[in-house]
Amino acid sequence: MLNFTVGPVMSYDDVLAVAGEQVPYFRTQEFSETILENEAFMKEFVNAPDNAKVVFITGSGTASMEAVIMNVFTAKDKLLVIDGGSFGHRFTQLCDIHHIPYTAIKPECGHTVTTDMLNEYQNKGYTGLLVNIHETSTGVLYDAQMLGDFCKSQGMLYIVDAISSFLADPLDMQKVGADVIFTGSQKVLACAPGISIIVLGERALSRVWENETKTMYLDLKDALRNAERGQTPFTPAVGILRQINVRLRQIKRNGGANTEIERISIQAKDFRNKIRELPFEIVSESLSNAVTPLHPTTASAYDIFLQLKDDYGIWICPNGGDMKDSIFRVGHFGAQTTADNDTLVMAFKDLQSKGII
Ligand SMILES: *Cc1c(COP(=O)(O)O)cnc(C)c1O
């Protein structure tokens, strides 16, 4: 199987090896050390301030989106939400469920958010901004620095869902002024799905401590108290946390976050060069290294996805909803190489020679 989706993606051999081991009991010094090491690597890789804290949530990325909304904000807040695709829209649904007032900013599909669009909301009492810095559904990377500068000028909390962007695009928590950054195990970390990771800065932490939160499983106060000693309130996905440890160590050994970002950027550029002759249009004006969103001009995107899966054993990522036939995405992260790009491009060319695209 060759997997070019946006997660789960192909894992490296070291991660697969630990995934094949028995899962150990976890209330131990050894496991606490694994968690504390994961925390240190996460802080290093996003350049978090020293006093930032990291929590590991057992649940996919959406669990962290919800945990942040429930623990950091209350009905007294007034948020701006960038709703540029299905993940941005999920933030608005979470705000609805938890009664957090918000205004949605809706850039057109494939387009980013500009300073002009934001300036409309200046000095109107907004207290925070929620953004999926790479809107994975449409392949648009927003400008983290510009959004951060806006939040700073307005005294707003800046929440960055970097689930598919962490380790694919540069992101410096201190430089952009993010209060919260979170990611998930099945994207660039290329481990099994099931863990999401939240890095919280000082301002977000004081919100968590002062807010009353009606949840047991996603209570970040409880998670933070346990995290002090490298533990979690409940049985976490122990096996995946061990996979993450192997993977974070591997990234560190290879040269750190920037080396991984560079590797993915090379994968992306290589793919984008190799598809120049194919009848595909790139549909984002601001690309992440993580994903290339493509509109096939001669065939249904969903049909191409099915053909590749069924006849070639290659997985690209279909889109849902009204983009099902018009857009598919190719992910550039996980254990893939430029030779794998060749295999994919050859399959596209084969479909072309058969008159399918
Ligand atoms: C993958 C992803 C999520 C979370 O999805 P889950 O299926 O809950 O892991 C959230 N936001 C973005 C930007 C994503 O790419």
The ligand as an SDF file (V2000), in Angstrom:
LIG
                    3D

 15 15  0  0  0  0  0  0  0  0999 V2000
   -7.0490   16.0710   10.9650 C   0  0  0  0  0  0  0  0  0  0  0  0
   -7.4260   17.4080   11.4750 C   0  0  0  0  0  0  0  0  0  0  0  0
   -8.2240   17.5970   12.6130 C   0  0  0  0  0  0  0  0  0  0  0  0
   -8.7160   16.5200   13.5090 C   0  0  0  0  0  0  0  0  0  0  0  0
   -9.3270   15.4850   12.9670 O   0  0  0  0  0  0  0  0  0  0  0  0
   -9.5120   14.1330   13.7820 P   0  0  0  0  0  0  0  0  0  0  0  0
  -10.1720   13.2740   12.7670 O   0  0  0  0  0  0  0  0  0  0  0  0
  -10.3480   14.4160   14.9590 O   0  0  0  0  0  0  0  0  0  0  0  0
   -8.1280   13.6920   14.1660 O   0  0  0  0  0  0  0  0  0  0  0  0
   -8.5060   18.8870   13.0210 C   0  0  0  0  0  0  0  0  0  0  0  0
   -8.0330   19.9410   12.3740 N   0  0  0  0  0  0  0  0  0  0  0  0
   -7.2440   19.8000   11.2940 C   0  0  0  0  0  0  0  0  0  0  0  0
   -6.7280   21.0340   10.6440 C   0  0  0  0  0  0  0  0  0  0  0  0
   -6.9260   18.5480   10.7960 C   0  0  0  0  0  0  0  0  0  0  0  0
   -6.1360   18.4170    9.7210 O   0  0  0  0  0  0  0  0  0  0  0  0
  1  2  1  0
  2  3  1  0
  2 14  2  0
  3  4  1  0
  3 10  2  0
  4  5  1  0
  5  6  1  0
  6  7  2  0
  6  8  1  0
  6  9  1  0
 10 11  1  0
 11 12  2  0
 12 13  1  0
 12 14  1  0
 14 15  1  0
M  END
$$$$
